[in-house]
Amino acid sequence: MAAHGSKKVIYAALAGNGLIAVTKFIASAVTGSSAMLSEAIHSVVDTGNQGLLLYGIRRSNRPPDHKHPFGYGMELYFWSFVVAILIFAVGAGVSVYEGIQKLINPHPITEPYINYIVLALAMVFESCAWWIAYREFGKYRGKFGLFEAIRLSKDPTIFTVLFEDTAALLGLVVAFFGVGSAHFLQIHWADGVASVVIGLVLAGTAVLLAYETKGLLIGEAAEPALIEAVKKMVSSVGSIKNINELRTMHLGPDDILLAISLDFRDNLTSGQVEKTIFELEKEIKSTFGSVKRLFIEVQSEKDHKVMMAQEKSETKSIQ
């Protein structure tokens, strides 16, 4: 996924959440609403998270060096995982704590109409940010459903912002009901309950984000369609007798490491093998732009099976 698309979504969310956070804090201070304070904290956390994602994008774009010969692409996955931790620890933790305090010591909300105005404006801003994130994500989801596309996505910045904006909209709805119940029905503890529910929404969002980014952080394979296309391309080369093994791993959203073990026909000279490898590497990289690093191993099918059996045996002995 293109970095400019990711940044567009993040900048939109950053601007919206920054303005909303200030407004919510002012409304919370004036009205004494616990749910509004939780929403303000939520917006601050989201604003900080967008800053971390931008930082992660910048760090991941650094060129390879002798310490990191494969580049820094996976640093984006690390900072996305940090975002998930912050949502859980700061956003969810503080919201639940604040809600419990309100339940223990319930008090009426003053100037509730300020809350209604702020929540309504926040819904408008968050809806705009959510729509930008959803539309940008839609460009890359193709024929897949929303959840399947999120699972297959290798760019955490898009689905992280989408998750955050979805949680923000849900939190605003909960806060609206909490403030409304405390105001119109005089159920003062409802404001505290709303704050706890907002915290639980954030906790659920954090768990989903952590689960999705964990797979990317420890290394995920490329999409099945790309793998099958590469296999088809390699199989069409007449001098190749067998594809022993093909492995891929994402080092970044648009940075794939591809390793292939090939068994060439026995009647080829070393020069012919070298030429075939060169042409094959050139064709794969020109066809699949995300394949930045390609390693081709020449090995007989029989020897490869021996090595694989040995590898499996060593893995079992370790377990």
ChimeraX commands (.cxc) that place a marker at each C-alpha (Angstrom):
marker #1 position 0.00,0.00,0.00 radius 0.5
marker #1 position 1.39,3.35,-0.97 radius 0.5
marker #1 position 2.83,5.50,1.78 radius 0.5
marker #1 position 1.13,8.63,0.46 radius 0.5
marker #1 position -2.25,6.94,0.92 radius 0.5
marker #1 position -1.39,5.99,4.47 radius 0.5
marker #1 position -0.22,9.51,5.32 radius 0.5
marker #1 position -3.37,11.06,3.86 radius 0.5
marker #1 position -5.53,9.02,6.22 radius 0.5
marker #1 position -3.29,9.70,9.22 radius 0.5
marker #1 position -3.10,13.45,8.64 radius 0.5
marker #1 position -6.89,13.63,8.36 radius 0.5
marker #1 position -7.32,11.74,11.63 radius 0.5
marker #1 position -4.56,13.73,13.34 radius 0.5
marker #1 position -6.14,17.08,12.51 radius 0.5
marker #1 position -9.63,15.96,13.52 radius 0.5
marker #1 position -8.62,14.32,16.79 radius 0.5
marker #1 position -6.41,17.22,17.86 radius 0.5
marker #1 position -9.22,19.75,17.52 radius 0.5
marker #1 position -11.79,17.42,19.06 radius 0.5
marker #1 position -9.58,16.66,22.08 radius 0.5
marker #1 position -9.24,20.34,23.03 radius 0.5
marker #1 position -12.98,20.89,22.67 radius 0.5
marker #1 position -13.83,17.83,24.75 radius 0.5
marker #1 position -11.49,18.81,27.58 radius 0.5
marker #1 position -13.09,22.25,27.76 radius 0.5
marker #1 position -16.58,20.72,27.79 radius 0.5
marker #1 position -15.57,18.20,30.47 radius 0.5
marker #1 position -14.13,20.93,32.70 radius 0.5
marker #1 position -17.30,23.03,32.38 radius 0.5
marker #1 position -19.88,20.24,32.78 radius 0.5
marker #1 position -18.08,17.75,35.03 radius 0.5
marker #1 position -19.04,14.86,32.75 radius 0.5
marker #1 position -17.02,11.68,33.28 radius 0.5
marker #1 position -17.99,10.30,29.87 radius 0.5
marker #1 position -16.84,13.53,28.23 radius 0.5
marker #1 position -13.51,13.35,30.05 radius 0.5
marker #1 position -13.08,9.76,28.84 radius 0.5
marker #1 position -13.82,10.90,25.31 radius 0.5
marker #1 position -11.27,13.71,25.65 radius 0.5
marker #1 position -8.63,11.23,26.82 radius 0.5
marker #1 position -9.63,8.95,23.95 radius 0.5
marker #1 position -9.03,11.76,21.46 radius 0.5
marker #1 position -5.66,12.62,23.01 radius 0.5
marker #1 position -4.56,9.00,22.77 radius 0.5
marker #1 position -5.71,8.84,19.13 radius 0.5
marker #1 position -3.82,12.05,18.34 radius 0.5
marker #1 position -0.65,10.66,19.89 radius 0.5
marker #1 position -1.12,7.38,18.05 radius 0.5
marker #1 position -1.32,9.13,14.69 radius 0.5
marker #1 position 1.93,10.90,15.55 radius 0.5
marker #1 position 3.54,7.53,16.30 radius 0.5
marker #1 position 2.30,6.09,13.01 radius 0.5
marker #1 position 3.81,9.00,11.09 radius 0.5
marker #1 position 7.03,8.49,13.00 radius 0.5
marker #1 position 6.93,4.78,12.15 radius 0.5
marker #1 position 6.44,5.53,8.45 radius 0.5
marker #1 position 9.42,7.90,8.44 radius 0.5
marker #1 position 11.65,5.42,10.29 radius 0.5
marker #1 position 10.64,2.51,8.07 radius 0.5
marker #1 position 11.65,4.42,4.92 radius 0.5
marker #1 position 15.32,4.54,5.91 radius 0.5
marker #1 position 17.63,2.74,3.46 radius 0.5
marker #1 position 19.37,-0.53,4.38 radius 0.5
marker #1 position 22.74,-0.36,6.14 radius 0.5
marker #1 position 25.33,-2.81,7.47 radius 0.5
marker #1 position 23.38,-3.29,10.72 radius 0.5
marker #1 position 20.03,-3.78,8.99 radius 0.5
marker #1 position 20.80,-5.16,5.52 radius 0.5
marker #1 position 17.12,-5.79,4.78 radius 0.5
marker #1 position 16.10,-2.26,5.68 radius 0.5
marker #1 position 13.84,-0.86,8.39 radius 0.5
marker #1 position 10.42,-1.64,6.90 radius 0.5
marker #1 position 9.27,-3.73,9.86 radius 0.5
marker #1 position 9.74,-0.77,12.20 radius 0.5
marker #1 position 6.33,0.41,11.01 radius 0.5
marker #1 position 4.86,-2.81,12.41 radius 0.5
marker #1 position 6.59,-2.22,15.74 radius 0.5
marker #1 position 5.15,1.27,16.17 radius 0.5
marker #1 position 1.72,0.04,15.15 radius 0.5
marker #1 position 1.96,-2.53,17.95 radius 0.5
marker #1 position 2.97,0.25,20.36 radius 0.5
marker #1 position -0.17,2.11,19.31 radius 0.5
marker #1 position -2.29,-0.89,20.28 radius 0.5
marker #1 position -0.61,-1.03,23.70 radius 0.5
marker #1 position -1.18,2.69,24.29 radius 0.5
marker #1 position -4.87,2.41,23.38 radius 0.5
marker #1 position -5.26,-0.40,25.91 radius 0.5
marker #1 position -3.09,0.99,28.72 radius 0.5
marker #1 position -3.85,4.70,28.50 radius 0.5
marker #1 position -7.17,5.05,26.68 radius 0.5
marker #1 position -9.01,2.03,28.08 radius 0.5
marker #1 position -7.34,2.10,31.50 radius 0.5
marker #1 position -8.00,5.76,32.25 radius 0.5
marker #1 position -11.56,5.63,30.90 radius 0.5
marker #1 position -12.49,2.64,33.07 radius 0.5
marker #1 position -10.83,4.21,36.11 radius 0.5
marker #1 position -12.63,7.51,35.60 radius 0.5
marker #1 position -15.94,5.71,35.13 radius 0.5
marker #1 position -15.51,3.71,38.33 radius 0.5
marker #1 position -14.74,6.90,40.24 radius 0.5
marker #1 position -17.96,8.44,38.93 radius 0.5
marker #1 position -19.92,5.34,39.94 radius 0.5
marker #1 position -18.48,5.55,43.45 radius 0.5
marker #1 position -19.18,9.27,43.74 radius 0.5
marker #1 position -21.98,10.14,41.30 radius 0.5
marker #1 position -22.78,13.81,40.78 radius 0.5
marker #1 position -25.04,15.68,38.38 radius 0.5
marker #1 position -23.77,17.11,35.09 radius 0.5
marker #1 position -23.84,20.90,34.81 radius 0.5
marker #1 position -24.49,22.67,31.51 radius 0.5
marker #1 position -25.31,19.39,29.69 radius 0.5
marker #1 position -26.17,21.14,26.42 radius 0.5
marker #1 position -22.50,21.99,26.00 radius 0.5
marker #1 position -21.84,18.25,25.97 radius 0.5
marker #1 position -24.51,17.70,23.33 radius 0.5
marker #1 position -23.03,20.36,21.07 radius 0.5
marker #1 position -19.50,19.05,21.47 radius 0.5
marker #1 position -20.54,15.43,20.93 radius 0.5
marker #1 position -22.53,16.36,17.83 radius 0.5
marker #1 position -19.60,18.26,16.34 radius 0.5
marker #1 position -17.23,15.43,17.25 radius 0.5
marker #1 position -19.51,12.96,15.46 radius 0.5
marker #1 position -19.35,15.09,12.32 radius 0.5
marker #1 position -15.54,15.36,12.43 radius 0.5
marker #1 position -15.02,11.70,13.31 radius 0.5
marker #1 position -17.45,10.61,10.58 radius 0.5
marker #1 position -15.43,12.58,8.02 radius 0.5
marker #1 position -12.16,11.05,9.22 radius 0.5
marker #1 position -13.72,7.56,9.26 radius 0.5
marker #1 position -15.04,8.00,5.73 radius 0.5
marker #1 position -11.60,9.05,4.44 radius 0.5
marker #1 position -9.98,6.01,6.09 radius 0.5
marker #1 position -12.70,3.67,4.84 radius 0.5
marker #1 position -12.56,5.03,1.29 radius 0.5
marker #1 position -8.75,4.79,1.21 radius 0.5
marker #1 position -8.88,1.24,2.53 radius 0.5
marker #1 position -11.55,0.41,-0.07 radius 0.5
marker #1 position -9.07,1.16,-2.85 radius 0.5
marker #1 position -6.97,-1.80,-1.75 radius 0.5
marker #1 position -9.50,-4.30,-0.45 radius 0.5
marker #1 position -10.57,-5.41,-3.94 radius 0.5
marker #1 position -13.06,-8.27,-3.95 radius 0.5
marker #1 position -12.47,-9.16,-0.31 radius 0.5
marker #1 position -14.88,-8.39,2.51 radius 0.5
marker #1 position -13.96,-5.77,5.09 radius 0.5
marker #1 position -12.70,-8.11,7.81 radius 0.5
marker #1 position -10.92,-10.42,5.37 radius 0.5
marker #1 position -9.24,-7.40,3.76 radius 0.5
marker #1 position -8.09,-6.19,7.18 radius 0.5
marker #1 position -6.70,-9.64,7.93 radius 0.5
marker #1 position -4.84,-9.76,4.61 radius 0.5
marker #1 position -3.63,-6.14,4.70 radius 0.5
marker #1 position 0.09,-5.64,5.15 radius 0.5
marker #1 position -0.17,-1.91,5.87 radius 0.5
marker #1 position -1.20,-1.45,9.52 radius 0.5
marker #1 position -1.55,2.33,9.22 radius 0.5
marker #1 position -4.80,2.13,7.25 radius 0.5
marker #1 position -6.64,-0.42,9.38 radius 0.5
marker #1 position -5.27,1.09,12.61 radius 0.5
marker #1 position -6.81,4.48,11.80 radius 0.5
marker #1 position -9.98,2.75,10.60 radius 0.5
marker #1 position -10.23,0.81,13.88 radius 0.5
marker #1 position -9.55,3.94,15.93 radius 0.5
marker #1 position -12.15,6.01,14.09 radius 0.5
marker #1 position -14.72,3.23,14.42 radius 0.5
marker #1 position -14.05,3.01,18.16 radius 0.5
marker #1 position -14.28,6.79,18.37 radius 0.5
marker #1 position -17.72,6.83,16.74 radius 0.5
marker #1 position -18.94,4.05,19.04 radius 0.5
marker #1 position -17.56,5.94,22.03 radius 0.5
marker #1 position -19.37,9.11,21.01 radius 0.5
marker #1 position -22.67,7.23,20.76 radius 0.5
marker #1 position -22.12,5.72,24.21 radius 0.5
marker #1 position -21.17,9.12,25.66 radius 0.5
marker #1 position -24.30,10.67,24.13 radius 0.5
marker #1 position -26.52,8.08,25.82 radius 0.5
marker #1 position -24.64,8.42,29.11 radius 0.5
marker #1 position -24.92,12.20,29.21 radius 0.5
marker #1 position -28.55,12.07,28.04 radius 0.5
marker #1 position -29.51,9.55,30.72 radius 0.5
marker #1 position -27.78,11.58,33.42 radius 0.5
marker #1 position -29.48,14.77,32.23 radius 0.5
marker #1 position -33.02,13.82,31.24 radius 0.5
marker #1 position -33.56,10.75,33.47 radius 0.5
marker #1 position -31.48,12.05,36.38 radius 0.5
marker #1 position -29.56,8.75,36.47 radius 0.5
marker #1 position -26.29,10.32,37.56 radius 0.5
marker #1 position -24.35,7.04,37.60 radius 0.5
marker #1 position -25.18,6.51,33.89 radius 0.5
marker #1 position -22.38,8.93,33.03 radius 0.5
marker #1 position -19.92,6.70,34.87 radius 0.5
marker #1 position -21.28,3.58,33.17 radius 0.5
marker #1 position -20.80,5.27,29.80 radius 0.5
marker #1 position -17.17,5.99,30.68 radius 0.5
marker #1 position -16.58,2.32,31.60 radius 0.5
marker #1 position -18.22,1.16,28.36 radius 0.5
marker #1 position -16.01,3.55,26.37 radius 0.5
marker #1 position -13.01,2.01,28.10 radius 0.5
marker #1 position -14.18,-1.48,27.17 radius 0.5
marker #1 position -14.66,-0.41,23.54 radius 0.5
marker #1 position -11.09,0.90,23.51 radius 0.5
marker #1 position -9.81,-2.28,25.13 radius 0.5
marker #1 position -11.51,-4.40,22.47 radius 0.5
marker #1 position -10.07,-2.20,19.73 radius 0.5
marker #1 position -6.60,-2.50,21.23 radius 0.5
marker #1 position -6.81,-6.30,21.38 radius 0.5
marker #1 position -7.87,-6.50,17.72 radius 0.5
marker #1 position -5.06,-4.17,16.65 radius 0.5
marker #1 position -2.48,-6.05,18.70 radius 0.5
marker #1 position -3.61,-9.34,17.16 radius 0.5
marker #1 position -3.40,-8.01,13.60 radius 0.5
marker #1 position -0.04,-6.27,14.02 radius 0.5
marker #1 position 1.50,-9.20,15.89 radius 0.5
marker #1 position 1.30,-11.35,12.77 radius 0.5
marker #1 position 3.00,-8.64,10.72 radius 0.5
marker #1 position 5.65,-8.08,13.37 radius 0.5
marker #1 position 6.77,-11.71,13.51 radius 0.5
marker #1 position 6.62,-12.05,9.71 radius 0.5
marker #1 position 3.72,-12.80,7.38 radius 0.5
marker #1 position 3.82,-14.37,3.95 radius 0.5
marker #1 position 2.80,-12.49,0.82 radius 0.5
marker #1 position -0.73,-12.79,-0.52 radius 0.5
marker #1 position -1.58,-16.23,-1.96 radius 0.5
marker #1 position -2.35,-14.65,-5.35 radius 0.5
marker #1 position 1.19,-13.27,-5.63 radius 0.5
marker #1 position 2.73,-16.58,-4.57 radius 0.5
marker #1 position 0.72,-18.52,-7.14 radius 0.5
marker #1 position 1.58,-15.99,-9.86 radius 0.5
marker #1 position 5.30,-16.34,-9.11 radius 0.5
marker #1 position 5.04,-20.14,-9.15 radius 0.5
marker #1 position 3.28,-20.01,-12.51 radius 0.5
marker #1 position 5.97,-17.72,-13.92 radius 0.5
marker #1 position 8.81,-19.91,-12.66 radius 0.5
marker #1 position 7.14,-23.14,-13.83 radius 0.5
marker #1 position 6.89,-21.75,-17.36 radius 0.5
marker #1 position 10.70,-21.66,-17.67 radius 0.5
marker #1 position 11.68,-24.77,-19.65 radius 0.5
marker #1 position 15.11,-25.21,-18.05 radius 0.5
marker #1 position 13.62,-25.56,-14.56 radius 0.5
marker #1 position 12.65,-29.11,-13.63 radius 0.5
marker #1 position 11.04,-28.47,-10.23 radius 0.5
marker #1 position 10.25,-25.79,-7.67 radius 0.5
marker #1 position 11.49,-27.32,-4.46 radius 0.5
marker #1 position 10.31,-24.54,-2.21 radius 0.5
marker #1 position 9.06,-20.96,-2.33 radius 0.5
marker #1 position 8.92,-18.77,0.75 radius 0.5
marker #1 position 7.91,-15.15,1.18 radius 0.5
marker #1 position 7.87,-12.67,4.03 radius 0.5
marker #1 position 6.74,-9.06,4.28 radius 0.5
marker #1 position 9.48,-6.76,5.55 radius 0.5
marker #1 position 7.11,-3.81,5.07 radius 0.5
marker #1 position 3.80,-3.05,3.36 radius 0.5
marker #1 position 5.50,-2.89,-0.07 radius 0.5
marker #1 position 8.67,-4.82,0.69 radius 0.5
marker #1 position 8.62,-8.59,0.15 radius 0.5
marker #1 position 11.48,-11.00,0.66 radius 0.5
marker #1 position 11.23,-13.95,-1.77 radius 0.5
marker #1 position 13.37,-17.09,-1.50 radius 0.5
marker #1 position 13.10,-19.90,-4.06 radius 0.5
marker #1 position 14.80,-23.28,-4.24 radius 0.5
marker #1 position 14.96,-24.62,-7.80 radius 0.5
marker #1 position 16.02,-27.88,-9.40 radius 0.5
marker #1 position 17.39,-27.25,-12.89 radius 0.5
marker #1 position 17.61,-29.82,-15.66 radius 0.5
marker #1 position 20.85,-31.80,-15.53 radius 0.5
marker #1 position 21.94,-31.11,-19.11 radius 0.5
marker #1 position 22.44,-27.38,-18.50 radius 0.5
marker #1 position 25.82,-25.71,-18.19 radius 0.5
marker #1 position 26.62,-23.46,-15.24 radius 0.5
marker #1 position 26.53,-20.48,-17.59 radius 0.5
marker #1 position 23.01,-21.37,-18.75 radius 0.5
marker #1 position 21.84,-21.72,-15.14 radius 0.5
marker #1 position 23.33,-18.34,-14.26 radius 0.5
marker #1 position 21.66,-16.68,-17.26 radius 0.5
marker #1 position 18.29,-18.25,-16.42 radius 0.5
marker #1 position 18.52,-17.05,-12.81 radius 0.5
marker #1 position 19.39,-13.53,-13.95 radius 0.5
marker #1 position 16.50,-13.34,-16.43 radius 0.5
marker #1 position 14.09,-14.88,-13.94 radius 0.5
marker #1 position 15.07,-12.43,-11.20 radius 0.5
marker #1 position 14.69,-9.50,-13.59 radius 0.5
marker #1 position 11.24,-10.67,-14.73 radius 0.5
marker #1 position 9.94,-11.30,-11.21 radius 0.5
marker #1 position 11.07,-7.92,-9.89 radius 0.5
marker #1 position 9.70,-6.04,-12.91 radius 0.5
marker #1 position 6.34,-7.85,-12.68 radius 0.5
marker #1 position 5.95,-7.73,-8.91 radius 0.5
marker #1 position 7.18,-4.34,-7.73 radius 0.5
marker #1 position 6.76,-5.23,-4.06 radius 0.5
marker #1 position 9.37,-8.02,-4.35 radius 0.5
marker #1 position 12.43,-6.02,-3.36 radius 0.5
marker #1 position 14.73,-8.88,-2.36 radius 0.5
marker #1 position 14.97,-12.18,-4.22 radius 0.5
marker #1 position 17.20,-15.16,-3.45 radius 0.5
marker #1 position 17.32,-18.20,-5.74 radius 0.5
marker #1 position 18.93,-21.41,-4.53 radius 0.5
marker #1 position 19.99,-24.13,-6.97 radius 0.5
marker #1 position 19.51,-27.55,-5.46 radius 0.5
marker #1 position 18.36,-30.96,-6.64 radius 0.5
marker #1 position 14.91,-32.06,-5.54 radius 0.5
marker #1 position 16.39,-35.10,-3.79 radius 0.5
marker #1 position 18.92,-33.08,-1.79 radius 0.5
marker #1 position 16.27,-30.54,-0.86 radius 0.5
marker #1 position 14.03,-33.25,0.56 radius 0.5
marker #1 position 16.94,-34.53,2.64 radius 0.5
marker #1 position 17.57,-31.06,4.04 radius 0.5
marker #1 position 13.87,-30.52,4.79 radius 0.5
marker #1 position 13.68,-33.84,6.63 radius 0.5
marker #1 position 16.72,-32.88,8.67 radius 0.5
marker #1 position 15.18,-29.49,9.47 radius 0.5
marker #1 position 11.93,-31.11,10.64 radius 0.5
marker #1 position 13.86,-33.56,12.80 radius 0.5
marker #1 position 15.81,-30.74,14.47 radius 0.5
marker #1 position 12.59,-28.78,15.07 radius 0.5
marker #1 position 10.94,-31.79,16.76 radius 0.5
marker #1 position 13.98,-32.36,18.99 radius 0.5
marker #1 position 13.87,-28.72,20.13 radius 0.5
marker #1 position 10.15,-28.98,20.96 radius 0.5
marker link #1:1,2 radius 0.2
marker link #1:2,3 radius 0.2
marker link #1:3,4 radius 0.2
marker link #1:4,5 radius 0.2
marker link #1:5,6 radius 0.2
marker link #1:6,7 radius 0.2
marker link #1:7,8 radius 0.2
marker link #1:8,9 radius 0.2
marker link #1:9,10 radius 0.2
marker link #1:10,11 radius 0.2
marker link #1:11,12 radius 0.2
marker link #1:12,13 radius 0.2
marker link #1:13,14 radius 0.2
marker link #1:14,15 radius 0.2
marker link #1:15,16 radius 0.2
marker link #1:16,17 radius 0.2
marker link #1:17,18 radius 0.2
marker link #1:18,19 radius 0.2
marker link #1:19,20 radius 0.2
marker link #1:20,21 radius 0.2
marker link #1:21,22 radius 0.2
marker link #1:22,23 radius 0.2
marker link #1:23,24 radius 0.2
marker link #1:24,25 radius 0.2
marker link #1:25,26 radius 0.2
marker link #1:26,27 radius 0.2
marker link #1:27,28 radius 0.2
marker link #1:28,29 radius 0.2
marker link #1:29,30 radius 0.2
marker link #1:30,31 radius 0.2
marker link #1:31,32 radius 0.2
marker link #1:32,33 radius 0.2
marker link #1:33,34 radius 0.2
marker link #1:34,35 radius 0.2
marker link #1:35,36 radius 0.2
marker link #1:36,37 radius 0.2
marker link #1:37,38 radius 0.2
marker link #1:38,39 radius 0.2
marker link #1:39,40 radius 0.2
marker link #1:40,41 radius 0.2
marker link #1:41,42 radius 0.2
marker link #1:42,43 radius 0.2
marker link #1:43,44 radius 0.2
marker link #1:44,45 radius 0.2
marker link #1:45,46 radius 0.2
marker link #1:46,47 radius 0.2
marker link #1:47,48 radius 0.2
marker link #1:48,49 radius 0.2
marker link #1:49,50 radius 0.2
marker link #1:50,51 radius 0.2
marker link #1:51,52 radius 0.2
marker link #1:52,53 radius 0.2
marker link #1:53,54 radius 0.2
marker link #1:54,55 radius 0.2
marker link #1:55,56 radius 0.2
marker link #1:56,57 radius 0.2
marker link #1:57,58 radius 0.2
marker link #1:58,59 radius 0.2
marker link #1:59,60 radius 0.2
marker link #1:60,61 radius 0.2
marker link #1:61,62 radius 0.2
marker link #1:62,63 radius 0.2
marker link #1:63,64 radius 0.2
marker link #1:64,65 radius 0.2
marker link #1:65,66 radius 0.2
marker link #1:66,67 radius 0.2
marker link #1:67,68 radius 0.2
marker link #1:68,69 radius 0.2
marker link #1:69,70 radius 0.2
marker link #1:70,71 radius 0.2
marker link #1:71,72 radius 0.2
marker link #1:72,73 radius 0.2
marker link #1:73,74 radius 0.2
marker link #1:74,75 radius 0.2
marker link #1:75,76 radius 0.2
marker link #1:76,77 radius 0.2
marker link #1:77,78 radius 0.2
marker link #1:78,79 radius 0.2
marker link #1:79,80 radius 0.2
marker link #1:80,81 radius 0.2
marker link #1:81,82 radius 0.2
marker link #1:82,83 radius 0.2
marker link #1:83,84 radius 0.2
marker link #1:84,85 radius 0.2
marker link #1:85,86 radius 0.2
marker link #1:86,87 radius 0.2
marker link #1:87,88 radius 0.2
marker link #1:88,89 radius 0.2
marker link #1:89,90 radius 0.2
marker link #1:90,91 radius 0.2
marker link #1:91,92 radius 0.2
marker link #1:92,93 radius 0.2
marker link #1:93,94 radius 0.2
marker link #1:94,95 radius 0.2
marker link #1:95,96 radius 0.2
marker link #1:96,97 radius 0.2
marker link #1:97,98 radius 0.2
marker link #1:98,99 radius 0.2
marker link #1:99,100 radius 0.2
marker link #1:100,101 radius 0.2
marker link #1:101,102 radius 0.2
marker link #1:102,103 radius 0.2
marker link #1:103,104 radius 0.2
marker link #1:104,105 radius 0.2
marker link #1:105,106 radius 0.2
marker link #1:106,107 radius 0.2
marker link #1:107,108 radius 0.2
marker link #1:108,109 radius 0.2
marker link #1:109,110 radius 0.2
marker link #1:110,111 radius 0.2
marker link #1:111,112 radius 0.2
marker link #1:112,113 radius 0.2
marker link #1:113,114 radius 0.2
marker link #1:114,115 radius 0.2
marker link #1:115,116 radius 0.2
marker link #1:116,117 radius 0.2
marker link #1:117,118 radius 0.2
marker link #1:118,119 radius 0.2
marker link #1:119,120 radius 0.2
marker link #1:120,121 radius 0.2
marker link #1:121,122 radius 0.2
marker link #1:122,123 radius 0.2
marker link #1:123,124 radius 0.2
marker link #1:124,125 radius 0.2
marker link #1:125,126 radius 0.2
marker link #1:126,127 radius 0.2
marker link #1:127,128 radius 0.2
marker link #1:128,129 radius 0.2
marker link #1:129,130 radius 0.2
marker link #1:130,131 radius 0.2
marker link #1:131,132 radius 0.2
marker link #1:132,133 radius 0.2
marker link #1:133,134 radius 0.2
marker link #1:134,135 radius 0.2
marker link #1:135,136 radius 0.2
marker link #1:136,137 radius 0.2
marker link #1:137,138 radius 0.2
marker link #1:138,139 radius 0.2
marker link #1:139,140 radius 0.2
marker link #1:140,141 radius 0.2
marker link #1:141,142 radius 0.2
marker link #1:142,143 radius 0.2
marker link #1:143,144 radius 0.2
marker link #1:144,145 radius 0.2
marker link #1:145,146 radius 0.2
marker link #1:146,147 radius 0.2
marker link #1:147,148 radius 0.2
marker link #1:148,149 radius 0.2
marker link #1:149,150 radius 0.2
marker link #1:150,151 radius 0.2
marker link #1:151,152 radius 0.2
marker link #1:152,153 radius 0.2
marker link #1:153,154 radius 0.2
marker link #1:154,155 radius 0.2
marker link #1:155,156 radius 0.2
marker link #1:156,157 radius 0.2
marker link #1:157,158 radius 0.2
marker link #1:158,159 radius 0.2
marker link #1:159,160 radius 0.2
marker link #1:160,161 radius 0.2
marker link #1:161,162 radius 0.2
marker link #1:162,163 radius 0.2
marker link #1:163,164 radius 0.2
marker link #1:164,165 radius 0.2
marker link #1:165,166 radius 0.2
marker link #1:166,167 radius 0.2
marker link #1:167,168 radius 0.2
marker link #1:168,169 radius 0.2
marker link #1:169,170 radius 0.2
marker link #1:170,171 radius 0.2
marker link #1:171,172 radius 0.2
marker link #1:172,173 radius 0.2
marker link #1:173,174 radius 0.2
marker link #1:174,175 radius 0.2
marker link #1:175,176 radius 0.2
marker link #1:176,177 radius 0.2
marker link #1:177,178 radius 0.2
marker link #1:178,179 radius 0.2
marker link #1:179,180 radius 0.2
marker link #1:180,181 radius 0.2
marker link #1:181,182 radius 0.2
marker link #1:182,183 radius 0.2
marker link #1:183,184 radius 0.2
marker link #1:184,185 radius 0.2
marker link #1:185,186 radius 0.2
marker link #1:186,187 radius 0.2
marker link #1:187,188 radius 0.2
marker link #1:188,189 radius 0.2
marker link #1:189,190 radius 0.2
marker link #1:190,191 radius 0.2
marker link #1:191,192 radius 0.2
marker link #1:192,193 radius 0.2
marker link #1:193,194 radius 0.2
marker link #1:194,195 radius 0.2
marker link #1:195,196 radius 0.2
marker link #1:196,197 radius 0.2
marker link #1:197,198 radius 0.2
marker link #1:198,199 radius 0.2
marker link #1:199,200 radius 0.2
marker link #1:200,201 radius 0.2
marker link #1:201,202 radius 0.2
marker link #1:202,203 radius 0.2
marker link #1:203,204 radius 0.2
marker link #1:204,205 radius 0.2
marker link #1:205,206 radius 0.2
marker link #1:206,207 radius 0.2
marker link #1:207,208 radius 0.2
marker link #1:208,209 radius 0.2
marker link #1:209,210 radius 0.2
marker link #1:210,211 radius 0.2
marker link #1:211,212 radius 0.2
marker link #1:212,213 radius 0.2
marker link #1:213,214 radius 0.2
marker link #1:214,215 radius 0.2
marker link #1:215,216 radius 0.2
marker link #1:216,217 radius 0.2
marker link #1:217,218 radius 0.2
marker link #1:218,219 radius 0.2
marker link #1:219,220 radius 0.2
marker link #1:220,221 radius 0.2
marker link #1:221,222 radius 0.2
marker link #1:222,223 radius 0.2
marker link #1:223,224 radius 0.2
marker link #1:224,225 radius 0.2
marker link #1:225,226 radius 0.2
marker link #1:226,227 radius 0.2
marker link #1:227,228 radius 0.2
marker link #1:228,229 radius 0.2
marker link #1:229,230 radius 0.2
marker link #1:230,231 radius 0.2
marker link #1:231,232 radius 0.2
marker link #1:232,233 radius 0.2
marker link #1:233,234 radius 0.2
marker link #1:234,235 radius 0.2
marker link #1:235,236 radius 0.2
marker link #1:236,237 radius 0.2
marker link #1:237,238 radius 0.2
marker link #1:238,239 radius 0.2
marker link #1:239,240 radius 0.2
marker link #1:240,241 radius 0.2
marker link #1:241,242 radius 0.2
marker link #1:242,243 radius 0.2
marker link #1:243,244 radius 0.2
marker link #1:244,245 radius 0.2
marker link #1:245,246 radius 0.2
marker link #1:246,247 radius 0.2
marker link #1:247,248 radius 0.2
marker link #1:248,249 radius 0.2
marker link #1:249,250 radius 0.2
marker link #1:250,251 radius 0.2
marker link #1:251,252 radius 0.2
marker link #1:252,253 radius 0.2
marker link #1:253,254 radius 0.2
marker link #1:254,255 radius 0.2
marker link #1:255,256 radius 0.2
marker link #1:256,257 radius 0.2
marker link #1:257,258 radius 0.2
marker link #1:258,259 radius 0.2
marker link #1:259,260 radius 0.2
marker link #1:260,261 radius 0.2
marker link #1:261,262 radius 0.2
marker link #1:262,263 radius 0.2
marker link #1:263,264 radius 0.2
marker link #1:264,265 radius 0.2
marker link #1:265,266 radius 0.2
marker link #1:266,267 radius 0.2
marker link #1:267,268 radius 0.2
marker link #1:268,269 radius 0.2
marker link #1:269,270 radius 0.2
marker link #1:270,271 radius 0.2
marker link #1:271,272 radius 0.2
marker link #1:272,273 radius 0.2
marker link #1:273,274 radius 0.2
marker link #1:274,275 radius 0.2
marker link #1:275,276 radius 0.2
marker link #1:276,277 radius 0.2
marker link #1:277,278 radius 0.2
marker link #1:278,279 radius 0.2
marker link #1:279,280 radius 0.2
marker link #1:280,281 radius 0.2
marker link #1:281,282 radius 0.2
marker link #1:282,283 radius 0.2
marker link #1:283,284 radius 0.2
marker link #1:284,285 radius 0.2
marker link #1:285,286 radius 0.2
marker link #1:286,287 radius 0.2
marker link #1:287,288 radius 0.2
marker link #1:288,289 radius 0.2
marker link #1:289,290 radius 0.2
marker link #1:290,291 radius 0.2
marker link #1:291,292 radius 0.2
marker link #1:292,293 radius 0.2
marker link #1:293,294 radius 0.2
marker link #1:294,295 radius 0.2
marker link #1:295,296 radius 0.2
marker link #1:296,297 radius 0.2
marker link #1:297,298 radius 0.2
marker link #1:298,299 radius 0.2
marker link #1:299,300 radius 0.2
marker link #1:300,301 radius 0.2
marker link #1:301,302 radius 0.2
marker link #1:302,303 radius 0.2
marker link #1:303,304 radius 0.2
marker link #1:304,305 radius 0.2
marker link #1:305,306 radius 0.2
marker link #1:306,307 radius 0.2
marker link #1:307,308 radius 0.2
marker link #1:308,309 radius 0.2
marker link #1:309,310 radius 0.2
marker link #1:310,311 radius 0.2
marker link #1:311,312 radius 0.2
marker link #1:312,313 radius 0.2
marker link #1:313,314 radius 0.2
marker link #1:314,315 radius 0.2
marker link #1:315,316 radius 0.2
marker link #1:316,317 radius 0.2
marker link #1:317,318 radius 0.2
marker link #1:318,319 radius 0.2
view
